[in-house]
Amino acid sequence: PTLHDVATLAGTSVWSVIRYLKEKPTLNNNKIQNALDELGYKKPKRKVLKTRRQLCVGEFLDEEITSLIGYFVGDGHTTKSGIGFTCGSEKYARGLVYRIEEAFGLPAKMQWDESDTGGRWRVYVHSRELKQLFTALGIDLSAKAPSKTVPSTILRSPKSVVAAFIRGYFDADAYAGLAGIILSSSSRELIRTVHALL
């Protein structure tokens, strides 16, 4: 049976059936469930790629994961199927690939992104579970540069974890020169919090 069959038997729309299957409230919950039972409808299984690997992390945040989170806050972005990191150094990008694979047990890919000003390296991790983990850790994945913040879980972490976050964040948004080490960000809140943490 199809969703259309269920909707017809329940006397409702296909969209209501889809909403019900996503465990959202509808006006016809009982009718839809009765139609599902009567027709023996089963949700189709999602196709899982053979190359897909499971996210592997420990029970607690460690310094390596937190350092990667710091770099993500500075120079990370989301994709439709996961997350990405940007950097100007090929050597650093290769290091990111290795660190991501070690920290999360997920494959990472490196790609050169050409631009008018020269280009940059992008490191991609295709994992929706990793996006969910970052969200659960308090990272606002939709935040643009001016509204980025230090995730709340970092603020409640031991000193070694906070230091690892700062180290990763400085790798992304800071530089060393004749004037010393300078951190630059368009987020006033992020700068204030890092200042307080330091």
C-alpha positions as CSV (number, residue, x, y, z in Angstrom):
1,P,0.0,0.0,0.0
2,T,1.1,3.6,-0.7
3,L,0.7,6.8,1.3
4,H,-2.1,7.7,-1.1
5,D,-4.0,4.4,-0.2
6,V,-3.6,5.2,3.5
7,A,-4.9,8.8,3.0
8,T,-7.9,7.6,1.0
9,L,-8.9,5.1,3.5
10,A,-8.4,7.6,6.4
11,G,-10.3,10.3,4.5
12,T,-7.5,12.8,4.8
13,S,-4.6,14.2,2.7
14,V,-1.3,12.5,2.0
15,W,0.4,15.5,3.8
16,S,-1.5,14.6,7.0
17,V,-0.3,11.0,6.7
18,I,3.3,12.2,6.3
19,R,2.9,14.5,9.2
20,Y,1.6,11.7,11.4
21,L,4.4,9.4,10.3
22,K,6.9,12.1,11.4
23,E,5.1,11.9,14.8
24,K,3.6,15.4,14.5
25,P,0.0,16.0,15.6
26,T,-2.9,15.9,13.1
27,L,-6.6,16.1,13.4
28,N,-7.0,12.6,12.2
29,N,-4.5,10.6,14.3
30,N,-6.9,7.7,15.1
31,K,-8.2,7.4,11.5
32,I,-4.7,7.4,10.1
33,Q,-3.4,4.8,12.5
34,N,-6.4,2.6,11.8
35,A,-5.8,2.9,8.0
36,L,-2.1,2.1,8.5
37,D,-3.0,-1.0,10.6
38,E,-5.8,-2.2,8.2
39,L,-3.6,-1.8,5.1
40,G,-0.4,-3.2,6.8
41,Y,1.6,-0.1,5.6
42,K,5.3,-0.2,6.5
43,K,7.6,2.8,6.1
44,P,10.1,2.1,3.4
45,K,13.7,1.6,4.6
46,R,16.1,4.4,3.8
47,K,18.9,3.4,1.5
48,V,22.2,3.2,3.4
49,L,25.3,3.6,1.4
50,K,27.9,0.8,1.8
51,T,30.6,3.4,2.3
52,R,28.8,5.0,5.2
53,R,30.6,4.8,8.5
54,Q,29.2,5.3,12.0
55,L,30.2,8.3,14.2
56,C,32.4,7.0,17.0
57,V,32.9,9.3,20.0
58,G,33.5,8.7,23.7
59,E,31.2,9.6,26.5
60,F,33.0,12.8,27.3
61,L,34.5,15.7,25.3
62,D,38.2,15.2,24.9
63,E,40.9,17.8,23.9
64,E,41.1,16.6,20.3
65,I,37.4,16.9,19.6
66,T,37.2,20.2,21.4
67,S,40.1,21.5,19.4
68,L,38.3,20.6,16.2
69,I,35.2,22.3,17.5
70,G,37.2,25.4,18.2
71,Y,38.5,25.4,14.6
72,F,34.9,24.8,13.3
73,V,33.7,27.9,15.2
74,G,36.4,29.9,13.6
75,D,36.4,28.5,10.0
76,G,33.7,25.9,9.7
77,H,30.5,25.7,7.8
78,T,27.7,23.2,7.2
79,T,26.8,21.4,4.0
80,K,23.6,19.6,3.1
81,S,25.1,16.3,4.3
82,G,27.6,17.3,7.0
83,I,30.2,19.9,7.9
84,G,33.2,21.6,6.3
85,F,36.4,23.3,7.4
86,T,38.3,26.0,5.4
87,C,42.0,26.8,5.6
88,G,44.7,28.3,3.5
89,S,47.5,25.8,4.3
90,E,47.6,22.4,2.5
91,K,49.6,21.0,5.3
92,Y,47.1,22.1,7.9
93,A,44.2,20.7,5.8
94,R,45.9,17.3,5.6
95,G,46.3,17.4,9.3
96,L,42.6,18.2,9.7
97,V,41.7,15.2,7.6
98,Y,43.8,12.9,9.8
99,R,42.5,14.5,13.1
100,I,38.9,14.2,12.0
101,E,39.2,10.6,11.1
102,E,41.0,9.8,14.4
103,A,38.5,11.8,16.5
104,F,35.2,10.8,15.0
105,G,36.0,7.6,13.0
106,L,34.6,9.3,9.9
107,P,36.2,9.7,6.5
108,A,37.1,13.3,5.5
109,K,37.9,14.6,2.1
110,M,40.1,17.5,1.1
111,Q,39.4,19.7,-1.9
112,W,41.0,22.8,-3.4
113,D,38.6,25.7,-4.0
114,E,39.9,28.1,-6.6
115,S,38.9,31.8,-6.4
116,D,39.9,35.2,-7.9
117,T,42.2,35.8,-4.9
118,G,44.0,32.5,-5.2
119,G,41.8,29.9,-3.4
120,R,41.7,27.9,-0.2
121,W,41.5,24.3,1.0
122,R,38.2,22.8,2.1
123,V,37.8,19.7,4.2
124,Y,34.4,17.9,4.1
125,V,32.9,15.4,6.4
126,H,29.7,13.9,5.1
127,S,27.8,12.9,8.3
128,R,24.4,14.1,9.5
129,E,25.2,12.4,12.8
130,L,28.2,14.7,13.3
131,K,25.9,17.7,12.6
132,Q,23.5,16.4,15.2
133,L,26.4,16.0,17.7
134,F,27.6,19.6,17.1
135,T,24.0,20.8,17.6
136,A,23.7,18.8,20.9
137,L,27.0,20.3,22.1
138,G,25.5,23.8,21.8
139,I,26.9,24.9,18.4
140,D,24.5,27.0,16.4
141,L,25.1,25.6,12.9
142,S,23.0,28.4,11.3
143,A,25.0,31.2,13.0
144,K,26.8,33.6,10.6
145,A,30.2,35.1,11.6
146,P,28.9,38.1,13.5
147,S,26.7,36.0,15.8
148,K,29.0,33.0,16.5
149,T,29.6,32.2,20.2
150,V,31.5,29.7,22.3
151,P,29.3,26.7,22.8
152,S,27.8,26.4,26.3
153,T,29.3,22.9,26.8
154,I,32.8,24.4,26.5
155,L,32.1,26.9,29.2
156,R,31.2,24.1,31.6
157,S,34.2,22.0,30.7
158,P,37.5,21.4,32.6
159,K,40.4,23.7,32.0
160,S,42.2,21.3,29.6
161,V,39.1,21.1,27.3
162,V,38.7,24.9,27.3
163,A,42.3,25.3,26.4
164,A,42.0,22.8,23.6
165,F,39.0,24.8,22.2
166,I,40.9,28.1,22.4
167,R,43.9,26.4,20.6
168,G,41.6,25.2,17.8
169,Y,39.8,28.5,17.6
170,F,43.1,30.5,17.4
171,D,44.3,28.2,14.6
172,A,41.4,29.4,12.6
173,D,41.0,33.1,13.5
174,A,44.3,34.3,15.0
175,Y,47.7,35.1,13.6
176,A,51.1,35.9,15.0
177,G,53.2,38.9,13.9
178,L,55.5,41.6,15.0
179,A,52.7,43.0,17.2
180,G,52.2,39.7,18.9
181,I,49.3,37.2,18.7
182,I,46.1,38.9,17.4
183,L,42.6,37.3,17.4
184,S,40.2,38.7,14.8
185,S,36.4,38.1,14.6
186,S,33.3,39.9,13.6
187,S,31.5,38.5,16.6
188,R,31.8,40.8,19.6
189,E,30.3,38.2,21.9
190,L,32.7,35.5,20.8
191,I,35.7,37.8,21.4
192,R,34.4,38.9,24.8
193,T,33.9,35.2,25.9
194,V,37.4,34.1,24.6
195,H,38.9,37.2,26.4
196,A,37.2,36.1,29.7
197,L,38.3,32.4,29.2
198,L,41.9,33.5,28.6
